[in-house]
Amino acid sequence: MKKLVLATATAALLTGALTACVPLVIGGAAAGGSLVATDRRTSGAQLEDEGIELRASSRLRTALGERAHVNLTSYNRQVLLTGEVPTAQDKQLVEQIVTRVENVSSVVNELAVMGNTSLTNRSSDVLVTGRIKAMLIDARDLFANSFKVVTERGTTYLMGRVTQREADRATAIVRSTPGVQKVVRVLDIISEEELARLLPAPTKPPPPGAKPQSN
């Protein structure tokens, strides 16, 4: 029974990761995800990121078929490539294809030249990502939705538009998470002043004794 419960939980986590991560998966399951409530990207950038992921996924599947396991995550037009490819030529090919996709501003190529990881390894990465997201949500001094988290073979990548203070705080949290071997920051650092402009203005309470208005 315990094995059945564990298998069911793992399957649920994998399904959640796959549906939350539109990014490409060639030959396996993605080990990443994103939080989707408040987003510091413009609405145009969000739509372009979705388009980048879809177009790049299609082109990479055509070029590589099932011989590679590539996760593709676009944030603010910057694309992070993680996963495994069989040769150095394939690693370069993937980057070239993604670079040519419309609206891509830059590519961070973290692909490893090695055999595809097992489902067990990817399940472990999904669990680590889940722990990180929970810890970011628990941190009262951070906006957890401002970060996109991707974990691959024990290395966690952080994406987002955040201040230096937020970046350092989140990095400390991720490093303390069980299962994390390394943290790589792919962050767009903004000033505290810019952050203040991005945040919604606080709602002022009505003055004492004010009567509610009726339409």
N, C-alpha and C positions, 0 to 999 in steps of 0.2 A: 504493500500500500504506500509506503514511504517513497519507493522508487517511482510509483505512478504519479504521486503528487509532485515530486521533483520534476519529472518529465513534463507534466502538464504546465507547471510554472515556467519552466525554461522555454517551452513552445510559445507560451503567451508573451513572454518577454521578447522573444525573437520576432514574433508577429508584430508587436508594438514597434519595435525598432525598424522593421521593414516598412511599415505604413507611415511612420513619422519621418522617414528618411527617403524622400523621393530619389536621392542619388542612385547612381548606377550600381548594379551588382552584376558582375560577370562571373558565372561559375560558383556562386555561393551567396551567403546571407550577409547583409550589411551589418556593421557593428558601430552604429552611430545613431544620432538622433538630434532633435531640436525641440526647444520649447517655443510655443507659438502664440502667446497672448500679446504682451506689449513688445513692439519691435522698433528699434531705433533706426532702421533703414526706412527710406522713403517707400511709398507704395509702389512707385515705379521700379525701384531697385529690387523689391521683393518679387515682383512679376518677372523681371529680367532674370533673377536668380533661378526661378522655377523653369523659365524657358531654357536657360543655359544647361541646367541639369538634364532636362528632357532631350534636348538636341544632342548634347555630348554623349548621353547614354546610348542613344540610337546609333550614332556614328561609331562609337567604340565597340558595340556589339557586332556591327557589320565588319569591323576591321579585325577583331580578336576572337570572335566566336566564344567558345567555352574554355579556352585555354588559360584564361587569367581571372583573377578575382580583384576587381577594381571598385573601390568606393569613391564616389565623386560628390563633393559637397561645395556648393557655391554660396558665398556670403558677401553681399555688397559687390558683386561681380568679381570677387577673388575666389579662385577655385582651389580647393585642397584635394589632392589625390592621395589615397591611402590604399593599402592592400598588397597583393603580390602579382608579379608577372614573371614568366619563365626566363626571359633574357633581358640584357641591358638594351638591346635594340627595341624590344617591346616597350620598355620603360620610356625610351625616347619617343617612340611612335605615339604612345598615349598622350604625352605632353604636347607633341606637335598637333595632334588632332584637336585637343581641347583648346589650345591657344588660338586656333583658327575659328572657333565657334563665336558667333556674333555676340557682342557685348562683354566678352571676357576681357578684364583689365590685366590680370596677372594669374599665374599658376604656381602653386607650391607643390612640388612633386616629391612626395614622401613614399612612393612605391618601393617595395623591397623586391630584389631579384631573388626569388626562391619559389619553392612549390607552394601551392595553395594551402592555407591553414585549414584545420579540421573544423567541423561543426562544434566540437567541444571547445576549441579555442575561441571561436567567435561567440559562443554562448557566454563564456567567461567575460569577454569584452563587453557584451551587452549588460551583464550584471554589474560590472564596474561602472559603466556609464549611468546606469540607474542609481547606483549609490551616490555618484557625484551630483547628479541632478537633485536628489533628495537633500544632500548636504548644502547645496547652493540655495535651495528654497528655505532651509532652516536658518540660513545666515540673514539676520535682520538688517544688516548694513549693505546688502547687495540686492540688485534687481536680477533675479535668477533668469528671467526671460531674455535678458540682454546677452546671454551666452549661448553659443551652440557648442555642443560637446560631442566629440568623436573619439572612440577608443579603438585602437588597432594593436593587437599583440602586446597588450600591457602599456602601450604608450597612449597618453590622452592628449588630444589636440583641443585647444580652446580657440573659438572664433567669436567675433563680436565687435561692437563699437562701444568701448568702455574707457573710463579714465585710468590713469596709472594706479590710483588708489584701488580701484575695483579690480584691475588686472592682478596686482600683487596679492590682494586678499583672496581672490578666487584661486590663484596659483597655490597659495598656502593650504587652502582647503583641499584642492585636488591632490597635492602631494601627501596629505595625511590620510587619503582614502585607501583602504585595503585593496590590493590588487594593482595599484598604479605603480609602474616601474619608472616612468619618465613623463614629464610634462613639456609639451611644445606649444608655445603661444603664437597663434596666427591672428593677432588682434590689431584692430584699428584704434589707436590711442587718441582720445579726444580730451579737451580741457574740461575742467570743472565748470567753466562758464558755458561752454557748449552743451554740457550735460544739463545745466539748469534751463537752457533754452529748449531742450528736447522734452523735458518733463512737463506734464500738464500742470497748469496753474492750480493751486489749491483752491477749493471752493470756500468762499467766505460765509460764515454763519450769519443768519439774519440778525439785525440789531435787536436788543431786548425790547419786548413789547410790540414788535412789529406784527401786523395782522397778515395772515396768508391772503394772497390775491386770488380771486376767482375769475374765471373766464366768462 
